[in-house]
Amino acid sequence: MDPLQYVHFLASVFVVLVLLRAASRSCFAPPLKPFVKCGQQALSIFTSGMVLSYIGGMVFDHRGTGALTQIAVNGVTFALLFAIAYGVAWFKAAPWKRAVS
């Protein structure tokens, strides 16, 4: 990598960190919690998104690519990804292994 590219990368990282530090409180607002949960379960969301993208493509092949179809496919996909993120988080927490007191 060229030294100037490296310096540009480091400067970009610095700018992003400064902007994120200023907006860190807004990242945990209640409407954004599903997105934060998806970020915490990134691998599961990525693999599920790959499968859902193929399914969405099949829906587009059969139903067309009109605006309503796109809104429906994207809405269902977002809902499924949010549900998967919360389900994986619940499964990783293993609530059935907790001792009953």
C-alpha positions as CSV (number, residue, x, y, z in Angstrom):
1,M,0.0,0.0,0.0
2,D,1.2,3.5,-0.9
3,P,2.2,5.5,2.2
4,L,-0.2,8.3,1.2
5,Q,-3.1,5.8,1.0
6,Y,-2.2,4.5,4.5
7,V,-2.2,8.1,5.8
8,H,-5.6,8.8,4.1
9,F,-7.0,5.6,5.6
10,L,-5.8,6.6,9.1
11,A,-7.3,10.1,8.7
12,S,-10.6,8.6,7.6
13,V,-10.6,6.3,10.6
14,F,-10.0,9.3,12.9
15,V,-12.9,11.3,11.3
16,V,-15.2,8.3,11.7
17,L,-14.2,7.8,15.3
18,V,-14.8,11.5,16.2
19,L,-18.2,11.4,14.5
20,L,-19.2,8.2,16.2
21,R,-18.1,9.4,19.6
22,A,-20.4,12.4,19.2
23,A,-23.4,10.3,18.1
24,S,-22.9,7.3,20.4
25,R,-25.9,8.1,22.5
26,S,-28.2,8.1,19.6
27,C,-27.1,4.6,18.6
28,F,-28.9,3.2,21.6
29,A,-32.3,4.9,21.0
30,P,-35.1,2.4,21.3
31,P,-36.0,2.5,17.5
32,L,-32.4,1.5,16.7
33,K,-32.2,-1.4,19.0
34,P,-33.0,-4.0,16.3
35,F,-30.2,-2.7,14.2
36,V,-27.8,-2.8,17.1
37,K,-28.9,-6.4,17.8
38,C,-28.2,-7.3,14.1
39,G,-24.7,-5.8,14.5
40,Q,-24.1,-8.0,17.6
41,Q,-25.1,-11.1,15.7
42,A,-23.3,-10.2,12.4
43,L,-22.3,-13.6,11.2
44,S,-25.8,-15.1,11.6
45,I,-27.3,-12.0,10.0
46,F,-24.8,-12.2,7.1
47,T,-25.5,-15.9,6.4
48,S,-29.2,-15.5,6.8
49,G,-29.1,-12.4,4.5
50,M,-27.4,-14.5,1.8
51,V,-30.2,-17.1,1.9
52,L,-32.9,-14.5,2.1
53,S,-31.5,-12.6,-0.9
54,Y,-31.8,-15.7,-3.1
55,I,-35.4,-16.2,-1.9
56,G,-36.1,-12.5,-2.6
57,G,-34.7,-12.9,-6.1
58,M,-37.0,-15.9,-6.7
59,V,-40.0,-13.8,-5.5
60,F,-38.9,-11.0,-7.9
61,D,-38.7,-13.6,-10.8
62,H,-42.3,-14.8,-10.1
63,R,-44.0,-11.6,-9.0
64,G,-42.1,-8.9,-11.0
65,T,-40.1,-6.0,-9.6
66,G,-42.8,-3.5,-9.1
67,A,-42.6,-1.0,-6.2
68,L,-45.1,-2.9,-4.0
69,T,-43.3,-6.1,-4.5
70,Q,-40.0,-4.5,-3.6
71,I,-41.4,-2.9,-0.5
72,A,-43.0,-6.2,0.6
73,V,-39.9,-8.3,0.0
74,N,-37.7,-5.8,1.8
75,G,-40.1,-5.4,4.7
76,V,-40.4,-9.1,5.2
77,T,-36.6,-9.6,4.9
78,F,-35.9,-6.9,7.5
79,A,-38.5,-8.4,9.9
80,L,-36.9,-11.9,9.4
81,L,-33.4,-10.6,10.0
82,F,-34.5,-8.8,13.2
83,A,-36.2,-11.9,14.4
84,I,-33.1,-14.0,13.6
85,A,-30.9,-11.6,15.5
86,Y,-33.0,-11.7,18.6
87,G,-33.5,-15.5,18.3
88,V,-29.7,-16.1,18.0
89,A,-29.0,-13.8,20.9
90,W,-31.6,-15.7,23.0
91,F,-30.1,-19.0,22.0
92,K,-26.5,-17.8,22.8
93,A,-27.7,-16.7,26.2
94,A,-28.8,-20.3,26.9
95,P,-31.6,-19.5,29.4
96,W,-32.3,-23.1,30.0
97,K,-28.9,-23.6,31.6
98,R,-29.5,-21.1,34.4
99,A,-29.9,-22.4,37.9
100,V,-33.4,-22.0,39.3
101,S,-33.2,-20.2,42.7
